[in-house]
Amino acid sequence: MYLKVSGSNIIYPYSVQQLKMENKNISFPTNVSDSLLETFSVYKVELKDSGYDDDYTKDVLEVTPTLSGSVYVQTYQISDADETTLNTRKEIKWSEIRESRDVLLSDSDWTQFQDSPITGSKLTEWQTYRQSLRDITTQENPYNITWPTKPE
């Protein structure tokens, strides 16, 4: 990932392909070095994790990288997500949970058939497991699910 400094403006994101398109009369090597890019005021951006990738309560917005010493570093603006966004994210997550749950239920259907080799207390374990899967959506937070343990 790159950026281009043009006067007092920073163009971000920017690519080597854009540089080549803007300079059609220049023959660039296949692998353009950082020092050559710098002659065109194009600089590599050091990628950085926002630290909030798994926090559904936050909105993470990538903003123009900042200069830290002699290196441009990817920068983020972090804010609390609004109620509508939180509810939408939860709905999507609940949908994902249901899909996973349905696969687990389907994978264990065989335990409930009349000709299943499972009987007695093992059958009860499987029935309890399957009921726990069906009850998974009664948990409060789809981002903090406790999944039942599959019987052996």
N, C-alpha and C positions, 0 to 999 in steps of 0.2 A: 504494500500500500504506500502511496506517495502523495505528496502535496506539492503545489507550485506557488512560489512567492512571485506575485506580479505587482510591483510597486508596493503599495501599502495593503494590498489584498492577498488573501491566501485562498487558492483554489483547492478544494478538498472535497471528495477524493479526487485523485489525479492518477493517470497511468502512463507508462512508457508508450503505450499505443497512442494516447492523446498527443504526447510529445512528438512522435513520429508524424502524425497527421498534421500537426501545426507547422512542421518543418519538413515538408515534402522534398525540398531541394537538397537536404542533407542526407548523406548515407551513414546510417548508424550501424555499429557492429551488432552481431546477433545478441551477444550478452553485453548490455550497456552497463558500464561500471558506475558506481556511486559518484566518483569524482567527475566523470563526464556529465552525469545528470546535474550535478551542482553547477556546472558552467551554464546550464539553462535554468538555474534557480529552481530545480526540482530536487526534493529531498525525501529520503525514505522516512516513513513514520514507524516508530517502534510500537508494536501492538501491545496492548495492556488489557488484562481482564478487568471488567467493571467491578467485579466482586459482588454483583447483585443478580447474576444470571439465574439463580434458583430462588429468588425472593419475589413471589408473585404480588406482593404488596407494593412493590416499587416500579416506577417507570424509569427506564434507562434510555437516555437519548445521547447518541454520539454527537459530539460537537467538534468544532475545529481544534485540531491538535495544538498543544502548547510547546513552546521551546523550553527544554530543560537542559541547561548547559549548552552543548552543541548538537543536541538530538531533539527531534520533534517526537512527542509522545502522545499517543491516542488519549483523548480526554472524554469524559462523560458527565452529563448533567443528571443527577439522581433526584427524583421527587416521589412523593407518595402518590400511588394510583388512586383515582377517584372511585367512588362506590360503584358506578356503572361498569367501569373497567374490571374491578375486582369481581363483581358478580359474573361478568362474561368469562373471565378467566376460570372461575370456579365451575361454571357450567361446562366449559370445554374439558376441564380436568375430570369432572364427574363422568362425562361421556367416555373419556379414555379409561377410567376406572371400570365402568360398566363393560366396555369391550374386553378388557383383560379378565374381568370376572366371568364373562360369558364364555370365554375360551377355556378357563379353568373348569367351569361347570360342564361344558361340552366334553372336555378331556376325561371327566370323571363319570359321565353318564353310564358307562359300562358297568359301574359298581352297583347300579340300582336295577339292572335287568334281572328277570326271573332266573335266567340260566347263569348268573354271575357266580363264580366260585367263592365269593365273599359271603360269610354268614356270621351270625352271633355278634360278639362285641366288635369285631372288625367292621361289620356292616353298620353298626351304630356309630362308630368313629367316622365312617365315610358320610353317613347321613348328617352328623353334626357338622362336619367340615363343609358339606354342601349348603347347609342352612346358614352357616357363618358367612359363606360367600354371598348368598342371597341377601343377607343382612348388612353387607359391607357399606351400602349407601346410607345406612342410618348413622354412620360415624359423622362427626361434626365437620371435619376439615378434609377435603380431598387431597390436600398437600401433606397430610400427616396420617396416612392410612396404616392400620395394623392388619396385615393379612393373616388369615388362619393358616396353620401348619397342615400341610397335606399328610394324611396318614401313610404309613409305610406299607 
